[in-house]
Amino acid sequence: MKFKIALFASACAFALAAPASAQFAGQVGAGYSHINADHININDLNASLAAESALFDTDFHLQANMTYSNLAVHDAPVTGNEWSGGGTAFWATDMFRAGVTANDDTIHFGPRESSEHETSFGGFGEWFCGAFTAGLKAGDISGSGAYVGGEGAFYAMPNLALTGTIDYSGASHTHETDFTPQVEYLFSDEIPVSLYAGYTYASASGFGSSGNGNAFFVGLHLYVNSNGATGLIGRQRTGTVGWGSTFGPLGANL
């Protein structure tokens, strides 16, 4: 966890020390998820931070992410927490963003506080075409597995985004596929706070068995951009990288 905090602090310090002409952006999030799988119900309260800055006023950007989740099993004295942190380097233009990313994830869960830890390294690309965004990502999981995913987004209005993603992760003996539709609405350009809500369906198998999971989630995002971007479409395309820079299958919380 100290590594994740140091990584994020370094990125924030870089953004603050950047020349006044450099572009920088940040995002703060807070949300709630309800996860159900095999008759187990988990409540998840989470918070996230992300900061990125252009390097010396070029198209090359550096970013850091940090996410914390507090997990509690409904009607049972079982709790846990999850810390995720990572860094991303990417090239950004008006037409696309592409880069590489690394993430570190640790979860403590259960009455004996058992721990699971994994790291991921990968790459991503996003293409912008009018009101549509398409994205791809792929990478390695702890040297013993892999992940791949696809994203499609449509901005029905400059402040309204309809997004769908599909994510697959596989390691030795375990496989999971997640389908996630999501909607996000930015209330105003003057107060850049958005409300998002969505649903994830997860299909998992491993060690001779299989199962399904469901998660409903809702939350708020606060966007900070220094480049004069307006609307949700502008703030997302010129701000911090979201889906492409993260790795987080639903099964990691179960």
C-alpha positions in Angstrom: 0.0 0.0 0.0 2.9 2.4 0.7 4.1 1.9 -2.9 0.6 2.9 -4.2 0.5 6.0 -2.0 4.0 7.0 -3.1 3.2 6.5 -6.7 0.1 8.6 -6.6 1.8 11.3 -4.5 4.6 11.5 -7.1 2.1 12.0 -9.9 0.4 14.8 -8.0 3.7 16.5 -7.3 4.6 16.2 -11.0 1.3 17.8 -12.0 1.8 20.7 -9.5 5.3 21.3 -10.6 4.5 21.3 -14.3 4.8 24.5 -16.2 1.8 26.8 -16.2 1.3 26.1 -19.9 1.2 22.3 -19.4 -2.1 20.5 -19.5 -3.2 18.6 -16.4 -6.4 16.9 -15.3 -7.8 15.1 -12.3 -10.8 13.1 -11.2 -12.2 12.3 -7.8 -14.9 9.6 -7.4 -17.1 8.1 -4.7 -19.5 5.3 -5.2 -21.5 2.3 -3.9 -21.9 -1.2 -5.3 -24.1 -4.1 -4.4 -22.6 -7.4 -5.4 -24.5 -10.7 -5.5 -23.0 -14.1 -6.3 -24.0 -17.6 -5.1 -26.4 -16.1 -2.6 -23.7 -13.9 -1.1 -24.4 -10.2 -0.9 -21.6 -7.7 -0.6 -21.9 -4.0 0.0 -19.0 -2.0 -1.5 -18.2 1.6 -0.6 -15.4 3.0 -2.7 -13.4 6.1 -3.4 -11.0 6.9 -6.2 -8.4 9.5 -7.2 -6.6 10.0 -10.6 -4.2 12.7 -11.8 -2.4 13.2 -15.1 -0.3 15.8 -16.7 1.3 16.5 -20.1 5.0 16.1 -20.1 6.6 19.5 -20.9 3.6 20.6 -22.9 3.8 17.8 -25.3 1.3 15.1 -26.3 3.0 12.6 -24.0 1.1 12.2 -20.6 1.8 10.6 -17.3 -1.0 9.5 -14.9 -1.5 7.8 -11.5 -4.6 6.2 -10.1 -5.6 5.0 -6.6 -8.8 3.3 -5.5 -10.0 2.1 -2.1 -13.0 -0.2 -1.4 -14.6 -1.1 1.9 -16.4 -4.5 1.6 -19.0 -5.9 3.9 -21.0 -9.1 3.6 -24.7 -8.5 4.2 -26.2 -10.0 7.4 -22.7 -11.5 8.3 -19.8 -10.1 10.5 -17.4 -10.4 7.6 -15.6 -7.3 6.2 -12.7 -6.6 4.0 -10.9 -3.9 2.1 -9.2 -3.5 -1.3 -6.5 -1.1 -2.4 -5.6 -0.6 -6.0 -2.9 1.7 -7.4 -1.2 2.2 -10.7 0.5 4.4 -13.3 -0.1 5.0 -17.0 2.0 6.6 -19.7 0.1 7.6 -22.9 0.2 9.6 -26.1 -2.9 11.7 -26.7 -4.2 13.5 -29.8 -7.6 14.8 -30.9 -8.3 11.5 -32.6 -6.9 8.8 -30.2 -5.1 8.0 -27.0 -2.8 5.0 -26.6 -0.3 3.9 -23.9 0.9 1.4 -21.4 -0.3 0.9 -17.8 0.7 -1.0 -14.6 -1.6 -1.8 -11.6 -1.1 -3.3 -8.2 -4.1 -4.7 -6.3 -4.4 -6.1 -2.8 -7.6 -7.4 -1.1 -8.0 -8.4 2.5 -11.3 -10.3 3.1 -12.9 -12.8 5.5 -12.8 -13.6 9.2 -9.1 -14.5 9.0 -8.2 -11.5 6.9 -6.9 -13.6 4.1 -5.0 -11.6 1.5 -4.9 -11.8 -2.3 -2.4 -9.8 -4.3 -1.8 -9.4 -8.0 -0.1 -7.1 -10.5 -1.0 -6.4 -14.1 0.9 -4.8 -17.0 -0.8 -4.0 -20.3 -1.5 -1.6 -23.1 -4.7 0.2 -24.3 -6.0 2.4 -27.2 -9.0 4.6 -27.6 -10.3 6.1 -30.9 -12.6 9.1 -31.1 -15.0 9.5 -34.0 -17.6 12.2 -33.6 -20.0 11.1 -30.8 -18.5 7.6 -30.6 -15.5 6.2 -28.7 -14.0 2.7 -29.2 -11.4 1.2 -27.0 -9.3 -1.9 -26.6 -6.9 -3.1 -23.8 -4.9 -6.3 -23.1 -2.2 -7.3 -20.7 -0.6 -9.8 -18.3 -1.7 -10.7 -14.8 1.0 -11.5 -12.2 2.9 -13.4 -14.9 0.4 -16.3 -14.9 -2.6 -15.0 -16.7 -3.9 -12.4 -19.1 -6.8 -10.0 -19.6 -8.4 -8.4 -22.7 -11.3 -6.1 -23.1 -13.3 -3.9 -25.4 -15.2 -0.6 -24.9 -17.8 1.3 -26.8 -19.3 4.7 -25.8 -21.9 7.0 -27.4 -22.4 10.6 -26.3 -26.1 11.1 -26.9 -25.5 14.7 -25.7 -22.2 16.4 -24.8 -23.0 15.8 -21.1 -24.6 12.3 -21.4 -22.5 9.2 -22.1 -23.8 5.7 -22.7 -21.0 3.1 -22.3 -20.7 -0.7 -22.7 -17.6 -2.8 -21.9 -16.7 -6.4 -22.1 -13.7 -7.7 -20.1 -12.1 -11.2 -20.0 -9.5 -12.3 -17.5 -7.9 -15.8 -17.3 -5.3 -17.3 -15.0 -4.4 -20.9 -14.3 -7.7 -22.8 -13.8 -9.9 -19.7 -13.5 -11.7 -17.6 -16.1 -14.1 -14.6 -15.9 -16.0 -12.6 -18.4 -17.7 -9.3 -17.4 -20.4 -7.3 -19.3 -21.0 -3.8 -18.1 -23.5 -1.2 -19.4 -23.2 2.3 -17.8 -24.7 5.7 -18.1 -23.1 9.0 -16.9 -24.5 12.5 -16.8 -22.6 15.8 -16.1 -24.9 18.3 -14.4 -23.2 21.5 -15.7 -19.9 22.9 -17.0 -19.7 25.4 -14.1 -20.0 22.6 -11.5 -18.3 19.6 -13.2 -19.8 16.8 -11.1 -21.4 13.8 -12.8 -23.7 11.1 -11.7 -23.0 7.6 -13.0 -24.9 4.3 -12.6 -24.5 0.8 -14.2 -24.7 -2.9 -13.9 -22.1 -5.7 -14.3 -22.9 -9.3 -15.1 -20.0 -11.7 -14.5 -19.6 -15.3 -15.7 -16.8 -17.2 -14.0 -15.4 -20.7 -14.0 -12.6 -22.5 -12.3 -11.5 -25.8 -10.7 -14.4 -27.7 -12.2 -17.2 -25.4 -11.2 -18.8 -22.2 -12.6 -21.1 -19.4 -11.4 -22.5 -16.0 -12.1 -22.3 -12.7 -10.3 -24.2 -9.4 -10.5 -23.3 -5.9 -9.4 -25.3 -2.7 -9.4 -23.3 0.5 -8.9 -23.9 4.2 -8.6 -21.6 7.1 -7.8 -20.3 10.6 -8.4 -17.3 12.0 -10.4 -15.7 15.4 -10.0 -13.7 16.4 -13.1 -10.8 18.9 -13.1 -9.3 20.0 -16.4 -6.9 22.9 -17.1 -7.3 22.9 -20.9 -10.7 24.6 -21.1 -12.6 21.4 -22.0 -16.4 21.5 -21.6 -19.1 18.9 -21.4 -18.6 15.3 -20.4 -17.3 14.3 -23.8 -14.5 16.9 -23.7 -13.5 16.3 -20.1 -13.3 12.5 -20.6 -11.4 12.6 -23.9 -8.8 15.2 -22.7 -8.7 14.2 -19.0 -7.6 11.1 -17.1 -7.8 7.7 -18.7 -10.5 5.6 -17.1 -11.4 2.0 -18.3 -8.2 1.6 -20.3 -5.9 2.2 -17.4 -7.5 -0.2 -14.9 -7.9 -3.9 -14.3 -10.6 -5.1 -11.8 -12.7 -8.2 -12.4 -15.8 -8.5 -10.3 -14.5 -11.9 -9.0 -11.7 -10.2 -7.2 -14.2 -9.0 -4.6 -15.7 -12.5 -4.0 
